[in-house]
């Protein structure tokens, strides 16, 4: 079972994503802040992170950079209400970018695609 870390400062979004992704067969942990996310990453193995860009007074982009540096083999999907970040070079570190929506179809499809790509790289020994 793949483990996913959902990082979002909005409690209702964390709950929605966790419930929907559990229904898809994933094990899900959530974090409201960068510090909480880092703690969870240090204490457990995750296959993928879904990360909001704006976390109250924090930058999700800074957390993305840290994850890429420290956990280069763990894919990250940015999920933001702001599509303008797609043009931000820092956001390009992520494996995918999804604009938040009440319909999680696109996010679920991206999770499947990114995890499949990770599995292919692993099988190829990369």
Secondary structure, 3 states (H helix, E strand, C coil): CCEEEEECCCHHHHHHHHHHHHHCCCEEEEECCHHHHHHHHHHCCCCEEEECCEECCEEHHHHHHHHHHHCCCCEEEEEECCHHHHHCHHHHHCCEEEECCCCCHHHHHHHHHHHHHHHHHHHCCC
